[in-house]
Amino acid sequence: MRYLITLLFASLSLQLYAQEAKQRLAPIPVELMVGDDGYFFMISLNRPISPGSKFGFFTQLSYLIDHKKEVPNSINTEAMGTYTLDENFNLAAGTRLNSFTGFKPLLAVSYNIFNKNIGLFIQPSIEIHKDGFFEFFGFFEWHPNYGKKINPFFRLQLLSDFDDEHIYSYHLWRVGIKYKNLAFGPAANFRYLGPEGNDKHNYGVFLRLSL
């Protein structure tokens, strides 16, 4: 039942953003990475329900399929309702579902800047659970438009989960070029597991499409 609630919440968010995209209000970025360690899929959305509304959704879904059959695939998704305090700050409440900690409710605050050249999103959050932990999530994206058909593209995404000690973290690097609504190039994912930070890497190429 808990999994169903989260998936329904995420599905509703995607439907709302798809409607906005058709109205040319909010393109939806979808990314696929093919690496030496596995396949990685990600979608991340942060937009109001409708233009001018203080209420919105933040939805992020990532899915890793490991090349090694004995290693289980991993999923991480957040589905959150947001309320805009001003142009850059938001409050959020919702749920997280991932392969490491299961289903947990969340409270968060966020700061964001989005324009035609950059995207910046910073969100600290806390799980509402007796054994819940703190999380820091953020990304920076640079996609300038120099008036040419092909432009540079860069993105760095970070996440860290911790309580009294480190639980899980990652950083994702993307460097490439952008042509219209398509970006592609080299990619690298780094994951760190447990208190000792045992690391796993995934090197490859990415393809990012804004629908």
Secondary structure, 3 states (H helix, E strand, C coil): CHHHHHHHHHHHHHHHHHHHHHCCCCCCEEEEEEECCEEEEEEEEEEECCCCCCEEEEEEEEEEEECCCCCCCEEEEEEEEEEECCCCEEEEEEEEEECCCEEEEEEEEEEEEECCCEEEEEEEEEECCCCCCEEEEEEEEECCCCCCCEEEEEEEEEEEEECCCEEEEEEEEEEEEEECCEEEEEEEEEEEECCCCEEEEEEEEEEEEEC
